[in-house]
Amino acid sequence: MGAIIKSVSHRQPDPAPGAQPERGFVVAVLAPGVDAREELGELGELSATAGVEVVGELVQHRPRPDPRTYVGKGKLEELKEVYGTSGAEVLVADDELDPVQQRALENALQARVVDRTQLILDIFAQHAVSAEGKLQVELAQLEYNLPRMRGLWQHLERLGGGVGTRGPGETQLETDRR
């Protein structure tokens, strides 16, 4: 399985006065035979539109992403090393990540991880002008984030309850859904 690791420089949008673009590292899992340049070029342009300066990239060619970590075990170790030396602040994945994959990458890299869908939603949020447009983008972001919230409050598994009360109370996730 081949890998492409390279520092790159993509066209950047004009930043707001005094604002520094966020530094990002892009990662992609591609089927054998898929052109990495084309895929990463598109992801780089999306990143630039979102205000992310791409400082490095890594590609793994395999039939399908690993269901737990997106990239394979060996490639994850390589990713930790190159991400740590890149100076990046965020990892941008070329595919839509499952919540399990996103959490595994965040834990392994101790970094924020953004997938393609979240990146596109962020672009829409930045460019929404009307009140209705802003609400539609916010709704889409909330629906996208809902499955990613499960398990984040294990320390608050049951709220309330106790001796002489009417049960254990509601879970934190139930409270958050309200």
GIQUICOR-V488198 format. One line per field, one symbol per residue. burial: I if it has 16 or more other ideal C-beta (glycine too) atoms within 10 Angstrom, else O. A space follows every 10 residues. Layout:
burial = ???
//
This chain:
burial = OOIOOOOOOI OOOOOOOOOO IIOIIIIIII OOOOOIOOII OOIIOIIIII IIIIIIIIII IOOOIIOOII IIOOIIOIIO OIIOOIOIII IIIIIOIIOO IIIIIOOIIO IOIIIIOIII IIIIOOOOOO OOOOOOIOOO IOOOOOOOOO OOOOOOOOOO OOOOOOOOOO OIOOOOOO
//
